[in-house]
Amino acid sequence: MSKNLATVPLRLMPEIDADMRNHVRRRGDLAKLITATLEHVPLTTVPLRPVHFAKEGASETLCKVPAKLYAKAKSTASERGCSVNTLMNSAIAAYSKTLSNQKKRSVH
């Protein structure tokens, strides 16, 4: 099964990292969240966010996701003329916002 997974190195902007970690509870949930992001966010049209890192502000992480999804992200980033990291930060921010909106609606 591990040959069907790709190890994705991500540098997350601090606000995106904090937002995303509000949605994960246990070890392994981060990979599930990133997999869901790749499955549900339209990578070809998600608005790209400028990604700036201060040395002390970037959160670096590795996670395993299905290799096909990572390959799709890499090819989409290339087509859009951005890095995979920029595309992933943008997609995670969009997906995290969707999750937050769903939580707000379920509370009311």
N, C-alpha and C positions, 0 to 999 in steps of 0.2 A: 504493500500500500504506500510506503514512503516514496516510491519512485513516482507516484502520482501527485506528490506534493512538492511545492517549491518553497524554499526559504526566502522570505521577502525582508530585505533590510529597509527599515523605514526611519526617517528622521521626522518626527512630528513637531509641528509648531506648538508652543506651550498651551495656548488656549484650546487647540484641537485635541491635544493629548488629555488635558483636564476634562474637557467635554466628553470625550470618548470613554474615559475611565469611569465616568458617572454611570455608564451603561453596562459595565462589566463587573462581575461580582467575584468570580473564581478564576483560577489559572485555567487557561484554555478558552475562556470567553473572549479574549482579545482576538484570537484567530477566527473564532466564529463570527465576531462582529465585522472583521475585515473581509471575510468570505462573503457575508451578507451584503456588505457594501459593494463588492465587486459584482455580485449577482443582481442587485436591485438599482444601483445608480447608473444612469445612462452616461457612460464614460465619454462618449463622443460629443456630448452636449453640456455636461456639467460645467458651470462657470468656473474657470480657473482662477484660483486665488493666488496673489503674490505670496511667495514663500520666502521668508527672511529668518535667518537663524542667528541668534547671538550664541557664542560658544557655550555659555552657561545655561542658555534657555532651551536648547534643543534636546528633545527626548529621543534617544536612539533605542530601537527595539527590533527584534527579529521575530517573525511569526511564520508559521507554515500554512499555506493556502493551496487549494487545488492548482496544479501546474497549468492547466488550461486557462484558468482565470487570470493567473499572473502573466501568461503569454499574451492574453488579450489586452491586459493593461499595458504591457510593454509596447505592443504594436500600436495601440491607440495613442499612447504618449508620443511615440515617434511620428505618427500621422499628424498629431496636433502641434508638434514642434516644442514639446515641453519634456521635462524629466518625469520619470515614473513617480518620483517623490512628490512633485508638484501635483500631478494628477491624483495620486492617492490622498494627499492632504485635502485637496479640493473635494474629492468624493466622500471622504470620511466626514468632513465638515457638513456636507449636504445630508448625508445619511443620519448623522447625529442630530441634526436639526429636525429631521423627520421623526426620529424616535422621541425627541423631547416634546414635539407637538402632539404626538400620539399619547404620551403620558399625561399631558395637560388636559386633553380631551377626555381621557378615561377618569380623571379625578373629578371633573365637573359633572 
